[in-house]
Amino acid sequence: MALNPCQSCGACCATYRVTFHRGELDDLGGCVPAALTEQVTAVMACMRGTGAAPVRCAALRGEIGRDVSCAIYEFRPSPCREFGALAAVGQGDEACNDARRRHGLPPLEAT
């Protein structure tokens, strides 16, 4: 079985602000650990570390481009669940390759 390209990348976790509705927080009935987030507005939150440069999500573990994982993978917010690696979905999430370029990684090819 091929390794998921996300497990050797992590560029998206260190490029984009991860913003989501506060209803996803565990202290409000959701599953995202509130301790790893920052309030953006009265109704929106973001993952700690993604709100300002240099961006690196507080839940990201490992070295970008080598071996990474998400410390809260089972409890990650909706933007992370919906973000698709280009090669993993076989179609167009060019944001994946944009993040890879920003970290000096080669683009993924759609499978």
Residue frames as qw, qx, qy, qz and C-alpha x, y, z in Angstrom:
[[0.000, 0.890, 0.456, 0.000, 0.00, 0.00, 0.00],
 [0.406, 0.518, -0.018, 0.753, 1.35, 3.42, -0.97],
 [0.307, -0.362, -0.442, 0.762, 2.15, 5.96, 1.73],
 [0.090, 0.904, 0.419, -0.013, -0.33, 8.80, 1.92],
 [0.495, 0.501, -0.024, 0.709, 1.55, 11.81, 0.48],
 [0.317, -0.845, -0.022, -0.430, 0.35, 13.92, 3.42],
 [0.844, -0.521, 0.003, 0.131, 2.46, 11.83, 5.82],
 [0.707, -0.087, 0.136, 0.689, 5.64, 13.02, 4.16],
 [0.220, 0.610, 0.260, 0.715, 4.54, 16.60, 3.54],
 [0.354, -0.621, -0.493, 0.496, 2.70, 18.78, 6.09],
 [0.258, 0.128, 0.172, 0.942, 3.11, 21.90, 3.96],
 [0.254, -0.622, -0.466, -0.576, -0.57, 22.86, 4.18],
 [0.614, -0.653, -0.408, 0.173, -0.34, 22.78, 7.99],
 [0.495, -0.478, -0.003, 0.725, 2.45, 25.35, 7.81],
 [0.214, 0.187, 0.431, 0.857, 1.00, 27.60, 5.10],
 [0.257, -0.496, -0.467, -0.685, -2.68, 28.36, 5.63],
 [0.301, -0.176, 0.503, -0.791, -4.79, 29.73, 8.46],
 [0.262, -0.246, -0.925, -0.123, -7.16, 26.97, 9.60],
 [0.286, -0.043, 0.256, -0.922, -10.39, 28.82, 10.39],
 [0.315, -0.293, -0.872, -0.232, -13.64, 27.13, 11.41],
 [0.486, -0.609, -0.200, -0.595, -16.87, 27.67, 13.35],
 [0.140, -0.457, 0.673, -0.565, -16.42, 27.66, 17.13],
 [0.856, -0.118, 0.118, -0.489, -19.16, 25.00, 17.35],
 [0.843, 0.287, -0.450, 0.065, -16.44, 22.49, 16.39],
 [0.064, 0.555, -0.644, 0.523, -14.58, 23.12, 19.69],
 [0.483, -0.152, -0.852, 0.132, -14.72, 20.37, 22.30],
 [0.075, -0.220, -0.595, 0.769, -15.82, 22.77, 25.03],
 [0.436, 0.243, 0.021, -0.867, -18.83, 23.72, 22.87],
 [0.819, 0.189, 0.410, -0.355, -19.92, 20.19, 21.94],
 [0.697, 0.619, -0.333, -0.138, -17.55, 19.56, 19.03],
 [0.966, -0.152, 0.000, 0.211, -14.35, 17.54, 18.98],
 [0.534, 0.600, -0.211, 0.558, -11.50, 20.00, 18.19],
 [0.604, -0.421, -0.408, 0.540, -9.41, 20.58, 21.35],
 [0.014, -0.972, -0.186, -0.142, -10.11, 24.20, 22.34],
 [0.575, -0.702, 0.191, 0.374, -6.70, 24.42, 24.02],
 [0.569, -0.066, 0.501, 0.648, -5.07, 24.27, 20.56],
 [0.256, 0.681, 0.514, 0.454, -7.15, 27.10, 19.09],
 [0.144, -0.203, -0.160, 0.955, -7.45, 30.88, 19.10],
 [0.273, 0.726, 0.567, -0.276, -10.62, 32.91, 18.85],
 [0.325, 0.194, 0.418, 0.826, -10.89, 34.84, 15.57],
 [0.305, -0.334, -0.157, -0.878, -14.36, 36.35, 15.98],
 [0.564, -0.189, 0.458, -0.661, -17.34, 35.71, 18.23],
 [0.907, 0.148, 0.202, -0.337, -18.26, 32.70, 16.07],
 [0.814, 0.497, -0.283, 0.101, -14.98, 31.67, 14.41],
 [0.649, -0.639, 0.379, 0.163, -11.78, 30.07, 15.70],
 [0.652, 0.621, -0.434, -0.009, -8.50, 29.04, 14.12],
 [0.922, -0.160, -0.206, 0.287, -5.87, 26.48, 15.01],
 [0.390, -0.865, 0.197, 0.246, -3.18, 28.02, 17.23],
 [0.530, -0.357, 0.537, 0.551, -0.11, 28.81, 15.17],
 [0.417, 0.390, 0.650, 0.501, -2.00, 29.41, 11.92],
 [0.041, 0.898, 0.407, -0.162, -3.25, 32.93, 12.61],
 [0.076, 0.960, -0.219, -0.155, -0.06, 34.83, 11.76],
 [0.765, 0.496, -0.339, 0.233, 3.30, 34.30, 10.09],
 [0.260, 0.287, -0.862, -0.329, 5.30, 32.20, 10.48],
 [0.814, -0.094, -0.042, -0.571, 2.45, 29.70, 10.12],
 [0.353, 0.174, -0.917, 0.066, 2.70, 26.27, 11.73],
 [0.708, -0.433, -0.291, -0.476, -0.30, 24.53, 13.23],
 [0.368, -0.565, 0.603, -0.426, 0.12, 23.65, 16.90],
 [0.900, -0.048, 0.354, -0.249, -1.07, 20.11, 16.13],
 [0.757, 0.576, -0.309, 0.010, 1.58, 19.45, 13.45],
 [0.709, -0.550, 0.423, 0.127, 4.31, 17.04, 14.52],
 [0.829, 0.109, 0.390, 0.386, 7.50, 16.28, 12.63],
 [0.237, -0.462, 0.350, 0.780, 9.56, 17.85, 9.87],
 [0.584, 0.658, 0.127, -0.458, 7.81, 19.34, 6.85],
 [0.564, 0.640, -0.454, -0.256, 8.64, 17.44, 3.68],
 [0.186, 0.390, -0.893, 0.126, 9.94, 14.39, 5.55],
 [0.384, -0.271, -0.879, 0.077, 7.79, 12.73, 8.19],
 [0.221, -0.193, 0.222, -0.930, 4.78, 14.48, 9.71],
 [0.251, -0.431, -0.866, -0.040, 1.58, 13.71, 11.55],
 [0.307, -0.558, -0.078, -0.767, -1.33, 15.51, 13.15],
 [0.056, 0.112, -0.804, 0.581, -1.52, 15.21, 16.93],
 [0.439, 0.249, 0.525, -0.685, -5.31, 15.58, 16.76],
 [0.110, 0.083, -0.770, -0.623, -5.99, 13.77, 13.47],
 [0.112, -0.423, -0.898, -0.047, -9.21, 12.10, 14.69],
 [0.110, -0.761, -0.498, 0.401, -10.39, 15.44, 16.09],
 [0.292, -0.086, 0.269, 0.914, -9.13, 17.82, 13.39],
 [0.308, 0.531, 0.273, -0.741, -11.40, 20.69, 12.25],
 [0.689, 0.567, 0.430, -0.138, -13.49, 20.66, 9.08],
 [0.369, 0.847, -0.303, -0.232, -11.04, 22.63, 6.87],
 [0.172, -0.520, 0.832, 0.090, -8.43, 19.94, 7.51],
 [0.603, 0.173, 0.768, -0.127, -10.92, 17.15, 6.82],
 [0.597, 0.723, 0.288, -0.196, -11.96, 18.82, 3.56],
 [0.109, 0.813, -0.484, -0.307, -8.48, 19.74, 2.30],
 [0.961, 0.146, 0.235, 0.020, -7.36, 17.18, -0.26],
 [0.372, -0.509, 0.581, 0.516, -3.87, 16.38, -1.41],
 [0.505, 0.528, -0.334, -0.596, -3.88, 16.61, -5.19],
 [0.324, 0.287, -0.882, -0.187, -2.52, 13.11, -5.76],
 [0.175, 0.072, 0.892, -0.411, -4.72, 11.58, -3.08],
 [0.494, 0.493, 0.470, -0.541, -7.98, 12.74, -4.65],
 [0.517, 0.202, 0.681, 0.477, -6.81, 12.59, -8.26],
 [0.194, 0.768, 0.415, 0.448, -8.16, 16.02, -9.03],
 [0.245, 0.702, 0.119, 0.658, -7.78, 19.68, -8.48],
 [0.449, -0.868, -0.154, 0.147, -6.90, 20.90, -5.02],
 [0.579, 0.600, -0.140, 0.534, -4.19, 23.17, -6.32],
 [0.362, -0.847, 0.213, -0.325, -3.86, 24.68, -2.83],
 [0.923, -0.299, 0.175, 0.167, -1.93, 21.51, -1.96],
 [0.760, 0.304, 0.105, 0.565, 0.71, 22.17, -4.61],
 [0.053, 0.862, -0.047, 0.502, 0.77, 25.87, -3.74],
 [0.645, -0.724, 0.213, -0.121, 1.64, 24.99, -0.13],
 [0.916, -0.068, 0.196, 0.343, 4.27, 22.50, -1.32],
 [0.530, 0.639, 0.037, 0.556, 5.87, 25.14, -3.57],
 [0.220, -0.890, 0.124, -0.379, 6.07, 27.59, -0.66],
 [0.716, -0.590, 0.374, -0.014, 8.11, 25.01, 1.27],
 [0.097, 0.657, -0.693, -0.280, 10.37, 24.07, -1.64],
 [0.568, 0.003, 0.821, -0.061, 8.69, 20.72, -2.27],
 [0.047, 0.048, -0.726, -0.684, 7.93, 19.38, -5.76],
 [0.618, 0.027, -0.002, -0.786, 4.30, 19.36, -6.91],
 [0.507, 0.054, 0.849, -0.139, 2.21, 16.21, -6.62],
 [0.254, 0.091, -0.660, -0.701, 0.78, 14.75, -9.81],
 [0.740, 0.016, 0.202, -0.642, -2.88, 13.73, -9.98],
 [0.262, -0.180, 0.944, 0.088, -3.22, 9.95, -10.10]]
